[in-house]
Amino acid sequence: MNRKPEASSKVLESQLGLIDSQAAQHGWTDQSRVQRRSLMEELWKVVHREEQLWRQKSRVVWLKVGDRNTSFFHYYRPISLVGSMYKILAKVLASRIKKVMESVVGDSQLAFVKNRQIVDSFMIAKEVIQKWKSKKEGGLVVKLDFEKAFDSVEHKFLDDMLGKMGFGEKWRWWIK
């Protein structure tokens, strides 16, 4: 087989860092932008392949060893007193928090508030976009899916990638 050897993610990241530092000193050129985009695409491919490899390796181990999750875990029951104490404490805290919630939660918050539904926020967003279109005004809508980002990507890697992609400190701080 005539396969070219794949570059490691560390090598690609160091090449990206070099391009970024050169661009910071001398400015961006068309060639450096194209080269950076190409390296980013290659990095994503390499990272995806590494993730696939680790997933496959974990499945192979599971197939060889088997599921050791025996009935011990299935029949586990916590001590019941702890559960009842937790329920009492939760009710006390909830009643105390409820007293100050109205002053803390703003009118613009739509989720997790009594008599408000999260669907309302989608309706409001749609109305705003329609108003922009009818008045031929510009606008910006940003949808962030934090659940997927935080569940599947290491925080340091995400922060590094956002930095390399040109996101400012404020954006990166929000993600942290």
N, C-alpha and C positions, 0 to 999 in steps of 0.2 A: 504494500500500500504506500502511496505517496501522500502521506498526510504531513502538513507542516506542524511542527511542534507548537503547542498552545502556550501562550505566555501566561504566567501566573498572575493572579490578581494583584499581588504586591508589586510586581514589575510594572504592570499597567498603571497602578496607583502612583508609583514613583514617576513614571513618564508624564502622567497628568499633572502631578505637582510641579515638574520641571517646566511644562508648557505654561502652567498658571503663573509661575514665578517670572518666566520670561515675559509673559503678557503684562504682568504688573509693572515690570521695569520699562519695557519698550512699547507697550500697547499691543492691541490685537491686530493681526493681519488676517487676510482671507485664508491663507495657508494654515495658520495656527488654529483658526476656528474649525476648518475642515479636519485637521489632524486631531484636534481635541474631540470632535464629534465621533470620529472613527474609533479613537481609543475608548470613549465612553461606551459605544456600542459593543466593542470587543470585551470590555470589562463586564458589562451586563451579561453577555453570553457566557463568559468564564464563570462568573458567580452563579449563574443559573445551572450550569453543568456541575459545579461543585455541590450545589444544594441537591441536585438530583442524585449524585453519587452518594452523598451522606444519607439521603432518604432510602436508597436502595440497600446500602450497607446495614442500616438499622433494621430493615425488613428481613435481610438474610439472617442476622443474629436472632431475631424473634422467631424465624422459622426453625433455626437449629435448636435453640434453647427451649422455645415454647413459651406459653403464657404461664408464668409462675403465680399469677394472681389467683390464689386458691380460695377456698371457702372461708378461710380465716378473715379475709377482708370483706367478704360478702355478708357475713354474720356479725360484723362489728357494730356495736351500738354504743353511743357515748353515754356517759353517766347522766341519768335523767335530771338530777338536781341542778347540774350546770345549765341544762336547757331551760329549766323553769326560771332560774335566776336571770338568765339572759333575757327571757321574755319580759320579766318584770322591769328590768333595767331599760330595755328598749322602749317599753310603754311610757316610763317616766321621762326618758330623754325626749321621746317624740312629743309628749304633751308640752314640755318646756320649750322645745324648738318651735313648735307650732305658734306659740305666743309672739315670737319675734320674726317669723318668716315673712309676714306682710311688709314689714319695714326693710327687710334685707333683699327680698326678691323684687326686681324692678318690673314695670309694666311690660317691658319688651321681652321678658322671659316667657316662653310658652310651654316648655316641657317641665314635668315634675311639679306642677302647681295644680291645686284643686280647681276644678271647673275649667281647666284649659287643656287643650289637646295638642300633641306635637304636630298633628296634621294641619293645624291652623298656620303654623310657620311656613309650610309648603304653599298654602293658599295665598298667604301674604306675599311670598317671594314671587309667585306667578303673577299676582296683580301688579307688583312693582315693575316687573319685566314688561308686562303689557302696556303699562303707562309710559315707560321709556320708549317703547316702539311707537305708540300712537303720537307721542310728542317729538319723535325722532331725536331723542336724547341718548347720549351714551351712558353706559354704566358698567359696573364690574360685579360679577357674581363669583364667589369662591365657595366650593364645596370641599370640605376636608373630611376624609374617612379615617379618623384616628384609630378606630378599633383595629383595622387591618394593619396599619402601619406599626402600631405598638405591639400587636400580637405576634408578628412574624419577622420583624427586623430588629437587630440589636441596636440599641439607642445610640451608641458611639458611632456605629457605621452610618446610621441615618443622619446624624449630625455632620459627620465628615462629608457625606455625599451632598447634603444641602449646601455646605460651605463651598465645595468644589463646583457646584452648579450655579453659584453666585447669589444664593440667598443671604440676606443680611442677618446681622446678629439678632435683631428683634424677632424675625420669623423663626430663627433657630431656637430662641429662648422660649417662644410660644410652644414649640414642639416638645422641648424638654419638659 
